Amino acid sequence: MNQGVISNFKAYYLRRTCRQMFEKKQTTDGEEKQPIREFWKNYNIMNAVESTNLSWNEVTEKCLKGVWKNIWLDLNKGGDTGHSVDMNKIVEEIVGISETKAV
């Protein structure tokens, strides 16, 4: 039942983490890209909790209704149910982030 919610959440979390990983960090002599190893070295529980919160907030009500509609029949009356985001779009965004910012 909750595979749709979990897969949406994981896609949002991965996209957010990739964006954070490839953000530029300011140094004294200009902009410099943060190495991936350095990003993970500095990634802590607070970063993970914050990313979890922001990613969970991206999961829509439509997604939640979509996974509950089979056992909560009243949700079918609204008609606006569906549980999946366009995963291809999310994957393309992640690849685009890594291609443009990793170079």
MMTF fields as JSON, N, C-alpha, C and O atoms, coordinates in Angstrom:
{
  "mmtfVersion": "1.0.0",
  "mmtfProducer": "UNKNOWN",
  "numBonds": 411,
  "numAtoms": 412,
  "numGroups": 103,
  "numChains": 1,
  "numModels": 1,
  "chainsPerModel": [1],
  "groupsPerChain": [103],
  "chainIdList": ["A"],
  "bondAtomList": [4, 2, 8, 6, 12, 10, 16, 14, 20, 18, 24, 22, 28, 26, 32, 30, 36, 34, 40, 38, 44, 42, 48, 46, 52, 50, 56, 54, 60, 58, 64, 62, 68, 66, 72, 70, 76, 74, 80, 78, 84, 82, 88, 86, 92, 90, 96, 94, 100, 98, 104, 102, 108, 106, 112, 110, 116, 114, 120, 118, 124, 122, 128, 126, 132, 130, 136, 134, 140, 138, 144, 142, 148, 146, 152, 150, 156, 154, 160, 158, 164, 162, 168, 166, 172, 170, 176, 174, 180, 178, 184, 182, 188, 186, 192, 190, 196, 194, 200, 198, 204, 202, 208, 206, 212, 210, 216, 214, 220, 218, 224, 222, 228, 226, 232, 230, 236, 234, 240, 238, 244, 242, 248, 246, 252, 250, 256, 254, 260, 258, 264, 262, 268, 266, 272, 270, 276, 274, 280, 278, 284, 282, 288, 286, 292, 290, 296, 294, 300, 298, 304, 302, 308, 306, 312, 310, 316, 314, 320, 318, 324, 322, 328, 326, 332, 330, 336, 334, 340, 338, 344, 342, 348, 346, 352, 350, 356, 354, 360, 358, 364, 362, 368, 366, 372, 370, 376, 374, 380, 378, 384, 382, 388, 386, 392, 390, 396, 394, 400, 398, 404, 402, 408, 406],
  "bondOrderList": [1, 1, 1, 1, 1, 1, 1, 1, 1, 1, 1, 1, 1, 1, 1, 1, 1, 1, 1, 1, 1, 1, 1, 1, 1, 1, 1, 1, 1, 1, 1, 1, 1, 1, 1, 1, 1, 1, 1, 1, 1, 1, 1, 1, 1, 1, 1, 1, 1, 1, 1, 1, 1, 1, 1, 1, 1, 1, 1, 1, 1, 1, 1, 1, 1, 1, 1, 1, 1, 1, 1, 1, 1, 1, 1, 1, 1, 1, 1, 1, 1, 1, 1, 1, 1, 1, 1, 1, 1, 1, 1, 1, 1, 1, 1, 1, 1, 1, 1, 1, 1, 1],
  "groupList": [{"groupName": "MET", "atomNameList": ["N", "CA", "C", "O"], "elementList": ["N", "C", "C", "O"], "formalChargeList": [0, 0, 0, 0], "bondAtomList": [1, 0, 2, 1, 3, 2], "bondOrderList": [1, 1, 2], "singleLetterCode": "M", "chemCompType": "L-PEPTIDE LINKING"}, {"groupName": "ASN", "atomNameList": ["N", "CA", "C", "O"], "elementList": ["N", "C", "C", "O"], "formalChargeList": [0, 0, 0, 0], "bondAtomList": [1, 0, 2, 1, 3, 2], "bondOrderList": [1, 1, 2], "singleLetterCode": "N", "chemCompType": "L-PEPTIDE LINKING"}, {"groupName": "GLN", "atomNameList": ["N", "CA", "C", "O"], "elementList": ["N", "C", "C", "O"], "formalChargeList": [0, 0, 0, 0], "bondAtomList": [1, 0, 2, 1, 3, 2], "bondOrderList": [1, 1, 2], "singleLetterCode": "Q", "chemCompType": "L-PEPTIDE LINKING"}, {"groupName": "GLY", "atomNameList": ["N", "CA", "C", "O"], "elementList": ["N", "C", "C", "O"], "formalChargeList": [0, 0, 0, 0], "bondAtomList": [1, 0, 2, 1, 3, 2], "bondOrderList": [1, 1, 2], "singleLetterCode": "G", "chemCompType": "PEPTIDE LINKING"}, {"groupName": "VAL", "atomNameList": ["N", "CA", "C", "O"], "elementList": ["N", "C", "C", "O"], "formalChargeList": [0, 0, 0, 0], "bondAtomList": [1, 0, 2, 1, 3, 2], "bondOrderList": [1, 1, 2], "singleLetterCode": "V", "chemCompType": "L-PEPTIDE LINKING"}, {"groupName": "ILE", "atomNameList": ["N", "CA", "C", "O"], "elementList": ["N", "C", "C", "O"], "formalChargeList": [0, 0, 0, 0], "bondAtomList": [1, 0, 2, 1, 3, 2], "bondOrderList": [1, 1, 2], "singleLetterCode": "I", "chemCompType": "L-PEPTIDE LINKING"}, {"groupName": "SER", "atomNameList": ["N", "CA", "C", "O"], "elementList": ["N", "C", "C", "O"], "formalChargeList": [0, 0, 0, 0], "bondAtomList": [1, 0, 2, 1, 3, 2], "bondOrderList": [1, 1, 2], "singleLetterCode": "S", "chemCompType": "L-PEPTIDE LINKING"}, {"groupName": "PHE", "atomNameList": ["N", "CA", "C", "O"], "elementList": ["N", "C", "C", "O"], "formalChargeList": [0, 0, 0, 0], "bondAtomList": [1, 0, 2, 1, 3, 2], "bondOrderList": [1, 1, 2], "singleLetterCode": "F", "chemCompType": "L-PEPTIDE LINKING"}, {"groupName": "LYS", "atomNameList": ["N", "CA", "C", "O"], "elementList": ["N", "C", "C", "O"], "formalChargeList": [0, 0, 0, 0], "bondAtomList": [1, 0, 2, 1, 3, 2], "bondOrderList": [1, 1, 2], "singleLetterCode": "K", "chemCompType": "L-PEPTIDE LINKING"}, {"groupName": "ALA", "atomNameList": ["N", "CA", "C", "O"], "elementList": ["N", "C", "C", "O"], "formalChargeList": [0, 0, 0, 0], "bondAtomList": [1, 0, 2, 1, 3, 2], "bondOrderList": [1, 1, 2], "singleLetterCode": "A", "chemCompType": "L-PEPTIDE LINKING"}, {"groupName": "TYR", "atomNameList": ["N", "CA", "C", "O"], "elementList": ["N", "C", "C", "O"], "formalChargeList": [0, 0, 0, 0], "bondAtomList": [1, 0, 2, 1, 3, 2], "bondOrderList": [1, 1, 2], "singleLetterCode": "Y", "chemCompType": "L-PEPTIDE LINKING"}, {"groupName": "LEU", "atomNameList": ["N", "CA", "C", "O"], "elementList": ["N", "C", "C", "O"], "formalChargeList": [0, 0, 0, 0], "bondAtomList": [1, 0, 2, 1, 3, 2], "bondOrderList": [1, 1, 2], "singleLetterCode": "L", "chemCompType": "L-PEPTIDE LINKING"}, {"groupName": "ARG", "atomNameList": ["N", "CA", "C", "O"], "elementList": ["N", "C", "C", "O"], "formalChargeList": [0, 0, 0, 0], "bondAtomList": [1, 0, 2, 1, 3, 2], "bondOrderList": [1, 1, 2], "singleLetterCode": "R", "chemCompType": "L-PEPTIDE LINKING"}, {"groupName": "THR", "atomNameList": ["N", "CA", "C", "O"], "elementList": ["N", "C", "C", "O"], "formalChargeList": [0, 0, 0, 0], "bondAtomList": [1, 0, 2, 1, 3, 2], "bondOrderList": [1, 1, 2], "singleLetterCode": "T", "chemCompType": "L-PEPTIDE LINKING"}, {"groupName": "CYS", "atomNameList": ["N", "CA", "C", "O"], "elementList": ["N", "C", "C", "O"], "formalChargeList": [0, 0, 0, 0], "bondAtomList": [1, 0, 2, 1, 3, 2], "bondOrderList": [1, 1, 2], "singleLetterCode": "C", "chemCompType": "L-PEPTIDE LINKING"}, {"groupName": "GLU", "atomNameList": ["N", "CA", "C", "O"], "elementList": ["N", "C", "C", "O"], "formalChargeList": [0, 0, 0, 0], "bondAtomList": [1, 0, 2, 1, 3, 2], "bondOrderList": [1, 1, 2], "singleLetterCode": "E", "chemCompType": "L-PEPTIDE LINKING"}, {"groupName": "ASP", "atomNameList": ["N", "CA", "C", "O"], "elementList": ["N", "C", "C", "O"], "formalChargeList": [0, 0, 0, 0], "bondAtomList": [1, 0, 2, 1, 3, 2], "bondOrderList": [1, 1, 2], "singleLetterCode": "D", "chemCompType": "L-PEPTIDE LINKING"}, {"groupName": "PRO", "atomNameList": ["N", "CA", "C", "O"], "elementList": ["N", "C", "C", "O"], "formalChargeList": [0, 0, 0, 0], "bondAtomList": [1, 0, 2, 1, 3, 2], "bondOrderList": [1, 1, 2], "singleLetterCode": "P", "chemCompType": "L-PEPTIDE LINKING"}, {"groupName": "TRP", "atomNameList": ["N", "CA", "C", "O"], "elementList": ["N", "C", "C", "O"], "formalChargeList": [0, 0, 0, 0], "bondAtomList": [1, 0, 2, 1, 3, 2], "bondOrderList": [1, 1, 2], "singleLetterCode": "W", "chemCompType": "L-PEPTIDE LINKING"}, {"groupName": "HIS", "atomNameList": ["N", "CA", "C", "O"], "elementList": ["N", "C", "C", "O"], "formalChargeList": [0, 0, 0, 0], "bondAtomList": [1, 0, 2, 1, 3, 2], "bondOrderList": [1, 1, 2], "singleLetterCode": "H", "chemCompType": "L-PEPTIDE LINKING"}],
  "groupTypeList": [0, 1, 2, 3, 4, 5, 6, 1, 7, 8, 9, 10, 10, 11, 12, 12, 13, 14, 12, 2, 0, 7, 15, 8, 8, 2, 13, 13, 16, 3, 15, 15, 8, 2, 17, 5, 12, 15, 7, 18, 8, 1, 10, 1, 5, 0, 1, 9, 4, 15, 6, 13, 1, 11, 6, 18, 1, 15, 4, 13, 15, 8, 14, 11, 8, 3, 4, 18, 8, 1, 5, 18, 11, 16, 11, 1, 8, 3, 3, 16, 13, 3, 19, 6, 4, 16, 0, 1, 8, 5, 4, 15, 15, 5, 4, 3, 5, 6, 15, 13, 8, 9, 4],
  "groupIdList": [1, 2, 3, 4, 5, 6, 7, 8, 9, 10, 11, 12, 13, 14, 15, 16, 17, 18, 19, 20, 21, 22, 23, 24, 25, 26, 27, 28, 29, 30, 31, 32, 33, 34, 35, 36, 37, 38, 39, 40, 41, 42, 43, 44, 45, 46, 47, 48, 49, 50, 51, 52, 53, 54, 55, 56, 57, 58, 59, 60, 61, 62, 63, 64, 65, 66, 67, 68, 69, 70, 71, 72, 73, 74, 75, 76, 77, 78, 79, 80, 81, 82, 83, 84, 85, 86, 87, 88, 89, 90, 91, 92, 93, 94, 95, 96, 97, 98, 99, 100, 101, 102, 103],
  "secStructList": [7, 6, 2, 2, 2, 2, 2, 2, 2, 2, 2, 2, 2, 2, 2, 2, 2, 2, 2, 2, 2, 6, 7, 3, 3, 3, 3, 6, 6, 3, 3, 3, 3, 7, 7, 2, 2, 2, 2, 2, 2, 2, 7, 7, 2, 2, 2, 2, 2, 2, 2, 2, 2, 2, 2, 2, 2, 2, 1, 7, 2, 2, 2, 2, 2, 2, 2, 2, 6, 6, 6, 7, 4, 4, 4, 4, 4, 6, 7, 7, 7, 7, 7, 7, 7, 7, 2, 2, 2, 2, 2, 2, 2, 2, 2, 2, 2, 2, 2, 2, 2, 2, 7],
  "xCoordList": [0.811, 0.0, 0.86, 0.582, 1.884, 2.643, 3.872, 4.725, 3.979, 5.121, 5.142, 6.211, 3.963, 3.892, 4.385, 5.11, 3.998, 4.431, 5.929, 6.632, 6.414, 7.839, 8.674, 9.708, 8.235, 9.022, 9.036, 10.065, 7.921, 7.895, 8.83, 9.622, 8.735, 9.581, 11.062, 11.863, 11.423, 12.822, 13.337, 14.486, 12.485, 12.899, 13.133, 14.117, 12.235, 12.396, 13.645, 14.38, 13.881, 15.045, 16.341, 17.279, 16.389, 17.582, 17.84, 18.981, 16.787, 16.954, 17.474, 18.376, 16.902, 17.326, 18.78, 19.548, 19.158, 20.525, 21.514, 22.59, 21.152, 22.04, 22.203, 23.305, 21.117, 21.225, 22.177, 23.026, 22.03, 22.897, 24.351, 25.265, 24.552, 25.902, 26.631, 27.828, 25.914, 26.559, 26.451, 26.841, 25.918, 25.911, 27.348, 28.229, 27.558, 28.9, 29.1, 28.175, 30.284, 30.585, 31.554, 32.483, 31.329, 32.149, 33.485, 33.541, 34.53, 35.835, 36.385, 35.766, 37.502, 38.061, 38.507, 38.462, 38.926, 39.407, 38.431, 38.863, 37.144, 36.139, 35.283, 35.285, 34.554, 33.683, 34.431, 35.213, 34.172, 34.825, 33.803, 33.025, 33.791, 32.857, 33.332, 34.516, 32.37, 32.665, 32.846, 31.964, 33.953, 34.144, 33.091, 32.639, 32.71, 31.67, 32.085, 31.273, 33.328, 33.815, 33.651, 33.264, 33.948, 33.821, 32.359, 32.046, 31.475, 30.037, 29.593, 28.959, 29.922, 29.486, 30.183, 29.615, 31.397, 32.118, 31.414, 31.372, 30.861, 30.191, 28.694, 28.042, 28.141, 26.703, 26.43, 27.053, 25.51, 25.249, 23.764, 22.964, 23.41, 22.028, 21.089, 19.973, 21.515, 20.672, 20.376, 19.247, 21.378, 21.156, 20.136, 19.245, 20.279, 19.369, 17.947, 16.993, 17.794, 16.465, 15.837, 14.652, 16.608, 16.103, 15.698, 14.642, 16.515, 16.183, 14.955, 14.122, 14.85, 13.682, 12.417, 11.412, 12.463, 11.307, 10.903, 9.733, 11.855, 11.55, 11.073, 10.191, 11.644, 11.23, 9.834, 9.027, 9.548, 8.214, 7.152, 6.039, 7.493, 6.543, 6.218, 5.194, 7.063, 6.803, 5.815, 5.222, 5.63, 4.665, 3.273, 2.9, 2.52, 1.241, 0.085, 0.162, -0.964, -2.195, -2.739, -3.271, -2.607, -3.048, -2.342, -2.962, -1.058, -0.288, -0.815, -1.01, -1.042, -1.535, -2.917, -3.186, -3.78, -5.115, -5.025, -5.784, -4.098, -3.95, -3.597, -4.066, -2.791, -2.403, -3.442, -3.461, -4.293, -5.323, -6.655, -7.538, -6.823, -8.138, -8.694, -9.913, -7.843, -8.334, -8.954, -9.807, -8.55, -9.133, -10.02, -10.771, -9.938, -10.76, -11.622, -11.266, -12.74, -13.558, -14.102, -14.388, -14.254, -14.75, -13.802, -14.234, -12.534, -11.571, -11.812, -11.454, -12.419, -12.689, -13.722, -13.767, -14.548, -15.599, -15.035, -15.652, -13.881, -13.281, -12.774, -12.774, -12.349, -11.893, -10.466, -9.883, -9.891, -8.539, -7.537, -6.951, -7.346, -6.397, -5.372, -5.685, -4.199, -3.086, -1.89, -1.744, -1.039, 0.003, 1.42, 2.37, 1.581, 2.95, 3.327, 2.538, 4.514, 5.053, 5.687, 5.848, 6.031, 6.709, 8.175, 8.993, 8.489, 9.834, 10.875, 12.011, 10.498, 11.448, 11.865, 13.026, 10.917, 11.216, 12.187, 13.141, 11.937, 12.814, 14.22, 15.21, 14.302, 15.606, 16.344, 17.547, 15.621, 16.239, 16.756, 17.826, 16.002, 16.453, 17.738, 18.667, 17.797, 18.975, 20.181, 21.268, 19.994, 21.082, 21.52, 22.714, 20.548, 20.869, 21.652, 22.595, 21.263, 21.985, 23.434, 24.363, 23.615, 24.97, 25.811, 27.012, 25.199, 25.964, 26.385, 27.525, 25.48, 25.794, 26.648, 27.435, 26.51, 27.216, 28.457, 29.279, 28.61, 29.781, 30.969, 32.115, 30.697, 31.777, 32.585, 33.528],
  "yCoordList": [-1.189, 0.0, 1.261, 2.186, 1.321, 2.567, 2.604, 3.476, 1.669, 1.684, 2.956, 3.496, 3.441, 4.67, 5.866, 6.71, 5.938, 7.052, 6.975, 7.98, 5.791, 5.625, 5.924, 6.585, 5.441, 5.695, 7.183, 7.7, 7.878, 9.324, 10.033, 10.884, 9.681, 10.3, 10.076, 11.008, 8.834, 8.522, 9.302, 9.744, 9.466, 10.233, 11.69, 12.288, 12.272, 13.661, 13.821, 14.799, 12.852, 12.911, 12.83, 13.588, 11.918, 11.77, 13.042, 13.494, 13.623, 14.856, 15.981, 16.722, 16.107, 17.159, 16.959, 17.92, 15.73, 15.44, 15.727, 16.275, 15.356, 15.643, 17.136, 17.611, 17.881, 19.341, 19.896, 20.735, 19.42, 19.891, 19.512, 20.299, 18.313, 17.825, 18.679, 18.931, 19.117, 19.834, 21.354, 22.076, 21.84, 23.291, 23.786, 23.085, 24.983, 25.559, 26.114, 26.644, 25.987, 26.542, 27.697, 27.624, 28.746, 29.948, 29.74, 29.173, 30.208, 30.22, 31.638, 32.514, 31.866, 33.215, 33.703, 34.904, 32.818, 33.249, 32.91, 32.581, 32.986, 32.765, 31.541, 30.995, 31.13, 29.975, 28.697, 28.643, 27.691, 26.408, 25.323, 25.433, 24.284, 23.194, 22.325, 22.017, 21.946, 21.105, 19.661, 19.129, 19.024, 17.625, 16.722, 16.972, 15.685, 14.773, 14.148, 14.03, 13.755, 13.151, 14.133, 13.741, 15.397, 16.431, 16.631, 16.838, 16.567, 16.696, 15.6, 15.889, 14.344, 13.241, 13.247, 12.81, 13.736, 13.839, 14.818, 14.606, 15.892, 16.914, 16.691, 17.406, 15.704, 15.421, 14.774, 13.77, 15.34, 14.823, 14.527, 14.688, 14.099, 13.721, 14.905, 14.733, 16.09, 17.266, 17.528, 17.872, 17.369, 17.51, 16.482, 16.802, 15.247, 14.181, 14.455, 14.238, 14.925, 15.237, 16.38, 16.329, 17.394, 18.532, 18.107, 18.512, 17.307, 16.819, 15.912, 15.955, 15.096, 14.243, 15.079, 14.79, 16.106, 16.974, 17.646, 17.613, 18.247, 18.96, 18.007, 18.358, 16.816, 15.837, 15.308, 15.123, 15.065, 14.592, 15.642, 15.297, 16.915, 17.986, 18.039, 18.607, 17.462, 17.423, 16.322, 16.378, 15.325, 14.263, 14.877, 15.477, 14.723, 15.414, 14.646, 13.444, 15.38, 14.776, 13.782, 12.734, 14.111, 13.222, 11.874, 10.828, 11.902, 10.671, 9.842, 8.633, 10.498, 9.79, 9.189, 8.053, 9.951, 9.426, 8.252, 7.289, 8.34, 7.279, 5.941, 4.91, 5.923, 4.646, 4.135, 2.943, 4.999, 4.596, 4.269, 3.711, 4.596, 4.492, 3.072, 2.9, 2.057, 0.676, 0.193, -0.694, 0.749, 0.303, 1.37, 1.067, 2.601, 3.691, 4.184, 5.128, 3.53, 3.709, 5.121, 5.533, 5.871, 7.247, 8.131, 9.13, 7.78, 8.581, 8.493, 9.408, 7.395, 7.234, 8.223, 8.51, 8.748, 9.671, 11.006, 11.674, 11.402, 12.676, 12.675, 13.714, 11.534, 11.408, 11.862, 11.477, 12.653, 13.171, 12.345, 12.82, 11.095, 10.238, 9.703, 9.432, 9.561, 9.021, 9.051, 9.987, 8.069, 7.993, 8.122, 8.017, 8.339, 8.299, 9.579, 10.137, 10.019, 11.149, 10.57, 9.356, 11.42, 10.974, 10.713, 11.632, 9.458, 9.1, 9.414, 9.759, 9.299, 9.63, 11.093, 11.432, 11.949, 13.376, 13.619, 14.385, 12.965, 13.109, 12.608, 13.256, 11.454, 10.891, 11.837, 12.054, 12.395, 13.347, 14.575, 15.09, 15.051, 16.194, 15.861, 16.668, 14.668, 14.254, 14.146, 14.617, 13.53, 13.409, 14.789, 15.058, 15.659, 17.018, 17.778, 18.502, 17.614, 18.28, 17.795, 18.596, 16.493, 15.948, 16.305, 16.54, 16.348, 16.691, 18.155, 18.465, 19.05, 20.472, 20.973, 21.903, 20.377, 20.916, 20.135, 20.621, 18.939, 18.143, 18.475, 18.19, 19.063, 19.369, 20.539, 20.93],
  "zCoordList": [0.0, 0.0, 0.0, -0.762, 0.823, 0.925, 0.029, 0.193, -0.92, -1.83, -2.657, -2.94, -3.048, -3.825, -3.041, -3.569, -1.792, -0.936, -0.702, -0.809, -0.384, -0.109, -1.35, -1.254, -2.515, -3.723, -4.067, -4.503, -3.879, -4.102, -3.133, -3.537, -1.855, -0.839, -1.147, -1.073, -1.493, -1.782, -2.993, -3.012, -3.994, -5.178, -4.808, -5.243, -4.004, -3.574, -2.712, -2.849, -1.819, -0.933, -1.744, -1.498, -2.702, -3.53, -4.332, -4.426, -4.912, -5.686, -4.796, -5.187, -3.598, -2.668, -2.247, -2.195, -1.951, -1.524, -2.649, -2.408, -3.881, -5.017, -5.214, -5.491, -5.075, -5.191, -4.14, -4.44, -2.901, -1.823, -2.099, -1.851, -2.61, -2.836, -3.868, -3.737, -4.882, -5.966, -5.856, -6.773, -4.724, -4.524, -4.41, -3.912, -4.872, -4.767, -3.368, -2.752, -2.896, -1.585, -1.77, -2.575, -1.024, -1.137, -0.409, 0.682, -1.039, -0.39, -0.454, -1.058, 0.141, 0.171, -1.201, -1.47, -2.051, -3.365, -4.499, -5.603, -4.241, -5.282, -4.994, -3.89, -6.021, -5.865, -6.211, -7.161, -5.428, -5.636, -5.36, -4.412, -6.167, -5.951, -4.794, -4.655, -3.978, -2.829, -3.307, -3.981, -2.976, -3.368, -2.733, -1.616, -3.445, -2.954, -1.632, -0.715, -1.532, -0.281, 0.887, 1.988, 0.635, 1.672, 2.067, 3.239, 1.08, 1.367, 2.331, 3.346, 2.022, 2.871, 4.224, 5.225, 4.249, 5.519, 6.459, 7.671, 5.888, 6.692, 6.853, 7.614, 6.144, 6.221, 7.573, 7.92, 8.329, 9.667, 9.862, 8.94, 11.053, 11.344, 11.16, 10.671, 11.539, 11.378, 9.9, 9.55, 9.032, 7.588, 7.095, 6.307, 7.569, 7.154, 7.632, 6.884, 8.859, 9.388, 8.609, 8.276, 8.32, 7.55, 6.141, 5.653, 5.492, 4.154, 4.183, 3.278, 5.224, 5.376, 5.499, 4.85, 6.324, 6.515, 5.207, 4.826, 4.53, 3.286, 2.192, 1.408, 2.134, 1.132, 1.435, 0.524, 2.7, 3.075, 2.744, 2.349, 2.903, 2.579, 1.088, 0.706, 0.244, -1.195, -1.579, -2.656, -0.714, -0.992, -0.921, 0.087, -1.982, -2.095, -1.455, -1.201, -1.214, -0.709, -1.735, -1.369, -2.999, -4.076, -3.988, -4.186, -3.695, -3.541, -2.375, -2.498, -1.251, -0.066, -0.315, 0.075, -0.961, -1.272, -2.236, -2.131, -3.166, -4.154, -3.548, -4.031, -2.513, -1.914, -0.924, -0.618, -0.423, 0.528, -0.14, 0.511, -1.413, -2.055, -2.096, -2.116, -2.109, -2.173, -0.869, -0.889, 0.247, 1.52, 2.172, 3.099, 1.696, 2.227, 1.062, 0.358, 0.887, -0.308, -0.47, -1.595, 0.606, 0.5, -0.313, -0.888, -0.368, -1.123, -2.624, -3.366, -3.075, -4.504, -5.007, -6.203, -4.123, -4.521, -4.995, -5.826, -4.485, -4.868, -6.302, -6.961, -6.781, -8.15, -8.406, -9.419, -7.54, -7.764, -6.973, -5.999, -7.405, -6.704, -7.688, -8.847, -7.233, -8.002, -7.088, -6.302, -7.165, -6.147, -6.671, -5.895, -7.923, -8.396, -9.123, -9.886, -8.878, -9.638, -10.896, -11.022, -11.79, -12.998, -12.636, -12.62, -12.349, -11.912, -12.977, -12.653, -14.237, -15.302, -15.212, -15.439, -14.881, -14.75, -13.593, -13.727, -12.464, -11.291, -11.623, -11.286, -12.282, -12.65, -13.598, -13.453, -14.563, -15.478, -14.739, -15.066, -13.742, -12.944, -12.2, -12.171, -11.595, -10.84, -11.762, -11.425, -12.921, -13.882, -14.356, -14.489, -14.609, -15.038, -13.987, -14.307, -12.733, -11.634, -11.603, -11.5, -11.693, -11.605, -12.824, -12.698, -13.997, -15.198, -15.228, -15.574, -14.869, -14.973, -13.83, -14.007, -12.667, -11.511, -11.136, -10.359, -11.669, -11.325, -12.221, -11.874, -13.347, -14.308, -13.871, -14.559]
}
